[in-house]
Amino acid sequence: MQDISAGISAAINQDVNHIKQFSTRQLKALAMQADLISAGILAGDINEDLQSFFLSSLNDMVLNLAKTLQGLIIVSIEKVCNIIMAVLTSAISTVTGINFSEL
């Protein structure tokens, strides 16, 4: 049980840190994009037609970020499953003497 907990904790902590850093960078970029759109609208450089285009593009960026985060979380869950299975398989192998890596 300790091996499973330790392995999961290490994998999750590393993944959470990477996801946090990635999302922070992306959210800052989205905020900058929103600022540029706002400034362009206020300055009159972005008319109503372009407003729709830029807001739609911003929406696409947000959706892409969400999908990327979803993918990263799925990968993290798969890592957890692999860690659990590796520890359980190792325990069964130790008890039974069967080397599952040869199967």
N, C-alpha and C positions, 0 to 999 in steps of 0.2 A: 504494500500500500504506500509506503514512504517513497519507493522508487517512482511510482506513478505520480504522486503529488509533486515530487521534486522535478521530474521531467516536464510535467504540465506547467508548473510555475515558471520554470526557466523559459520554455517556449512562449508562453503567453506574455510574460514580462517583456521579452525581446520584441514580439510582434506588436504589442500595445505601444511600445515606445516608437517603433517604426511607423505605425499607423498614425499616432499622435503627431509626429514630426511632419509626415506627408500631408495630413489634413490641415495642419497649421499653415504650411506653405501655400497650399491650394486655396484656403480660405482668405489668406492675405492677398493672393493674386485676384480672387473674385472681388474682394473689397476694393482693390485698386481699379479694377475694370468698372465697377459700379461708380466709383468716384469720377473716372474719366467720362463715363456716359453722362453723369449729372452735370459735370462741368461743360461738356459739349452742348447739352440742352440749354443750360443757363446762358451760355455765350451765343446761342443761336446758330451754332455750327451743325447741330443735329436737328433736322426738321421732324415733323410728325411721321413721315414715311420711314425715315431712318431710325426713329425711336423704336418702332416695332421691330425692325431688323436687329438692332443692338440688344433690345430686351429679350428677343427670341434667342439670340446667340448666347446671352448670359444664362438664360434658362437651360440651354443645351449644355453649357459648361457645368452648371450645378448638377444636372442629371448625370453627366459623365463622371463627376466626382463621386456621387452617390453610388453609381454602379461599380466604380473602382474600389471604393471602400467595402462594398458588399463582397466583391471578389477577394479582397485581402482578408476579410473576416472568414470567408469560406475556406481559404487556404489555412488559416490559423486553426479552424475546427478540424480540418483534415490532419494537421500536425498532431493535435491532441489525440485523435483516434489512432494514429500510427504509434504514438508513444504508448498509449494504453495497450494496444495489441502486442507491441514488442515486449513489454514487461510481462504481460500475461503468457505469451508464447514462451518466453524464457523460463518463467516459473514452471510451466507444464513440462518443458524440456528437461529441466533440472529434476523434477519429480519422476518423470517416466523414462528418462535416458534417451528419448527420441530427439534427434537433431532435426528440427523443422526447417532449417535452412537448406537441407538436402532434398526436401520434398518439392 
